[in-house]
Amino acid sequence: MFMRNEKLSALLTEHITTGEFPSAVYLAGERNEVIFADALGHSVVEPYRIANKLDTIYDLASLTKPLITGMLCARRIELGELTLDSSVSHYLPEFDRTDKQMITVRELLTHTSGLPAWRPLYLLAEDEPERTAGVIAGLDLEYKPGTRVIYSDLGFIALGMLLERLTGQHLAEMAQREIFEPLQLKQTFFNPELALQTGIAACETGNEYEKEVAIETGAGDYARSRQRLIWGEVHDGNAYFLGGAAGHAGLFSTAAEVFQLAQQFLAESSKLLAPDTCKLFRQNMTEELEEARSLGWQLAATKDSTAGLDLPRDSFGHNGFTGTCVWINAEQRRVFILLTNRTHARALPFANINAVRRQFNSLATSEIATWSQSRSGRPEY
């Protein structure tokens, strides 16, 4: 039975009080057991207040990348249907261009493809989602593939489309059949039903951040962008344009079910992957580049990662723009989850909560070690 951890709860309450985010749910577990968990603040502040709960559903934003797209790619690799060093153009003919025909699946998964970080695809594709792969393939590369790590939403959007072409299924259908149903997840999905809205943490009113970036990059201002409170629908504009389910964003879940998803990347507990496949998540595929990246994940060896300084360097994790974070210490089979909705009820700029994430992971690591020592009677080294 899990318990509230006073130090972790106090840390996050302090940041809720200072207005960095209105709510937080945290979870820290070892092996298959949740040790610490708590829900703090209000999941909705406007138009009215809703107290946060442990089973509040959050827009996980970019956690979609490793938890869904990375997992589905790993399953295809394990089945021999996909290879890391195959050219993307083999699966997406739109990439059969002089500058992109040699981009590999590995380079998309490790953010080394050379593709830009972000573009407003809803503008560039002129409201025609079926044009998206061609639009991405038509963008100029920002560097030679394989020479730099530049985090790219566009690369994972392309991966989602690659999976759809490969299987003939929509990404959400694949996730439902291959991940959610086998794990019996009931609060994890794309495109939540309207009836669930009050149990979901709210996001931004309108999408002012994306509009500002679009204007700054010269892409223009999307006049028909959502002006309403984004609550119970995906926050990310490109994912919304692509029907709510894309390779980079769109997943909703609770902390408890994210914990179940995280178990699937650990060799000892995965029900979805073979132990050898799980080694790919700890393997640094971008040595001597800006970040240490594995299959779909960032490694704690990355300078200034949100893992903090106390996790083993081959621990792997990911952040989400809405204020989410998960880190997995495979060596000790520990999982640390922090879900917030920093984009809700706050004017720009949104709070940069990376320091909070590091504090949380360091403190959670210490508290789990203390708990483990008290249970075993042996100090942890």
N, C-alpha and C positions, 0 to 999 in steps of 0.2 A: 504494500500500500504506500503510495507516494505521500510526501509531506511538503508543506510550505517551508521554504528556507528563508529565515528572517533576513540574512545578509543580502541575498539576491533580491528579495522583495523590496527591501529598503533602498537598494541601489536604483532599481527601476522606478520606484515611487518618487524618488528625488527628481528624476528626469521628466516624469509626467508632470510633477508640480511646476517645473520650470518651463513647461510648454513645448518640449521637444517632440512629444507625441502624446495623444490622449489616452492610449491604452497599450497594454502589453500582456502577452501570455508567454511564460517561459516554461521550459521543460529540460531537465537534465536526467539522463538515464545511463545505466550500465548493463551490458549484455541485452537481455530482453525486458529489463525491469526499469520502470520509471521511478526515480528516486525523489526528485524535487520537482514541484510544479506549482504554479499560482497564476491567477488572473487578476489584473490590476487596472484601475482607471475605468474609463467609459469607452465602449466600442463605437458609440455614436454620441456626438455632442450637439450636432445640428442636423435636422430641425428640432430634435428633442434628445434628451439624454437617455442612454441605455447602458446600464452597468455591465461591465465586461464579465465574461464567464470562461471557464476552462474549455468549454466546447464552442466558443465563438469561432466562426469561420472567417479566415483571412484571405484576401487576394495575395497570393504568394509571389506574384510578379515573376522575376527571373529565376526563382527556384524551379520554375517550370523547365528551365534548360537542363539541369542535371537529373532532376527527379523523374521527368517524363522523356524528353528527347534523348538525353544521355542513356537512360535505361533502355529505351526502345532500340537505340543504335547498338548498345552492348548485346542485346538479345539477338539482333540480326547478325552481328559479328560472330557470336557463339554458334549460331545456326549455319554459318557459312554463306549467308545471303548477301553480306556486306563485308568489305575489307577496308581496313584503316587507310591503306595507301592507294586505294583505287581513286581514279579521277572522278570528281563530282560530275563532270560532263558525261560520264558513262551512264549516270542515272538522270541527270537534268541536262538535256541537249542545249538548253539556253546558255549553258556555260561553255559550249564548244566555240570559244572565241580565242584569238591569239594570246591575249593576256591572262585568260582564265582556264584554258583547257587542261592545265596541269595542276590546278588546285585540287587537293586531296580531301577526303573525308576527315582524316586526322587533323588537317589544318583548320577545317571548320570547327571541329570539336575542341581544339586548343586555342582558338582565336588567333591563329597565325596565317589566315588566308589573304590578308591584305585588303579585305573589304572594309568600307567605312563603318564606324561604330553605329550610326543611326541616320536614317533619312525618313521623312514623312511619306511613307509609301502610299498613303491614302491620297496624297497630292500627286505624286509622280505617276501613279497608275491610273489617275483620273477616274477614281471611283469604280475601277474594274479589277476586282481581286484576282481574276484569272491571268492578269498581265504581270503579277508581282514577280514571279521568277525571272521573267525577261527584264523587268526594270532593275532588279538587283544585279543581274548579270551584265547589264549595260552600264553600270556605274564604273567610274575610274577607280582602279586600285590605288591605295594610299602608300603602299610599299610592296616590295617583292615578296611573294608568298614564302613563308617559312623563315623569314629573317627578323620578324618582330612579333611581339604579342600586343595586339590592340583589341580590347574587348569589343565584340561586335554582335549586336542584336541581329543584324542582317544575315550573318553567317548561320545563326541558329534558326532563323526563319527559313533559310534555304534548306537546312537539314530537315526541318519538319516537312517541307514539300518533297524532299528526296524520299523520305519514308513513305509519304502518301503515294508517290509514283511507284515505288518499289512494291508496295503491298496492295494497291488499289483500294485502300481504306482511308477515311478521314482520320486525322490524328486523334481526335477525341474518341472515336470508335476503337482504335487500336489500344489506347490507354485503358478504356473501359474493359476490353476483352482480355488484355494481357497483364494488366496491373491491378486495377481496382477490384474486379470480380475475383481473381485468385486470392487476393488479400482480404476480401470481404470488407472493403472500405465503403462506408455509408455516407461520409461527409466530405468526400474528395471527388471533385468533378470540374469540368469546364461548364460555363454558362449555367449558373445556379437558377433554380426555379424561383419565380417571383415570391412564392409563399415562404421562402427561406430568408427573405431580406432582413427581417429584424434580428436574425441570428448571425448576421454578417457584419464585420467591421466596415464602416464607411470610409470612402476615400475623398478625393478632392472634389470641389465644386468647379465644374468646367475642367479644362485641361490646359491651364495657363502655362505650365512649365513647357509642355511640348510646343505650344504656340510661340513662346518666346524663342525657343531653340530653332524652330522652323524659320522664323523671321531673321534671326542672327546668321543662319547658314545660307540665307538667300533663297530658301525653298518656297517662301511665301506664307501667308496667313490663311489657315483653313477656315473659311467663313462659316462653314456648317458644322464646326466642331461642337461637341456636347457642352452646353452651358449649364446643364442640370447637375445636381449632386450625383456623383458617381458612387453608387451604393448597391451592391449586389450584381454589378456587371463589371467586366474587366476594365481596369484603369488605363492600361496601355492602349494608345490610339491605334497603333498598327495591328495589335491583336484584335481589337474591336472591329477594325476594318476587314480583317480576315475571318470574321464570323465568331470571334470569342475564343478560338482555340488555335494556337500557333506554336511553332517550335521554340519560341523565346519567352512566351508569357501566356497567361490565361487560366492557370491552375488555381483552384480554391481548395482550402483544406483547414483542418484544425491541428493544433500542436500534437495531439495524441496520434492522429493518423499520419502526420509528417514523420513522427517517430517510427511508425510501422514502415513507411516508405524508406526511411534511412537504413533500417535493418537489412534491406535488400541489397545494399552495397557492401555488406560485410560478409566475408566468406563463410563464417561459422553460422550465420543465421539466415542467409538469403534463401528464399523459396523460389526466386525467379531466375537466378544465375548460378552457374557453376563456380566453385572456389577459384579456379584459375582465371576466370573472367574478372572476378572482383579485384584481382591484383592490378588491373589496368587503372583503377581509381587512385592508387597510391603511387603510380609510376610517373616520374617527372619526364614528360615528353617534350619539354621546351628548355632544356638545360642551356645556361649561359644567355638566355634571353631575359626580358624585363620581368616576367613573372614565371613562377613554377606552375605549370599546368598539366593536368592529367586528362583522362577521358571525361570531358564535361565539367570538371571541377577545378577549382584553384587549390593549390597545396599551401600548407602553413609555412613552407619554406620561402614563400613570396614575401619580400620586404614590405612591411606595413600592412600585411593582410589583417583582416578582422579576427583572425584566430587568436590574436594576442601572442604572448611570448612563452606560454606554458604548455601548449600542445606539442606533441611530437611533430617534427618537420614534415612527415609524410601524412599527417592528418589532412583531410580534404573538406572543403566547404564552399559556400556560395551565399551571396547577398541578393536581396530583392529590392527594387526601387521603392516600393510602398513602405518598406521598413522591416523587412523580414531577413532572417539569417539562420543557417544551419551549419554546424561543424561536426565532423565525425572523426573520432580518434580510433582508427581501426586496430591499433596495437592493443589497446585496453578495452575495445568494444564499447566506447562511450559516445553518446550523442548529446549535443547541446543545441537547443532550439530557442530562438527568440523571435516572436512575432509582434510587430507593432503596426500602427497605421499612421505614420508620420505625415502623410499627405492630407490628412483630414483636419478641417477647421483651422487651417493655418495659411496665412498669406505667404507668398514667395518672399525670400527663399525658404525652401524646406530645410529642416535641421539636418546637418550632416551628423549622423549617429554612429559613424565608424568607431569613434572613441568609446562610445557606450557598448558597442558590440565587443570590442576588445576587453573592456572591463568585465563585462558579463562572462565571457568565455574564460578569462583568467580566474575570476572568482568562482565560477561553477567548477572549474577543474580542481581548484583547491578544496572546495566543499565536498566534492565527490570523493577526493582522495582521503579526506578526514573521515567521511562516512565509511568508506571501504576499510580503512585501518581499524576503526572502532568495531566493525563487524568481524574482522579476521583476527584482530589482536596483534597484527604485525605491521610495522611501519612500511610505508610505500616509498620506494626509491626511484 
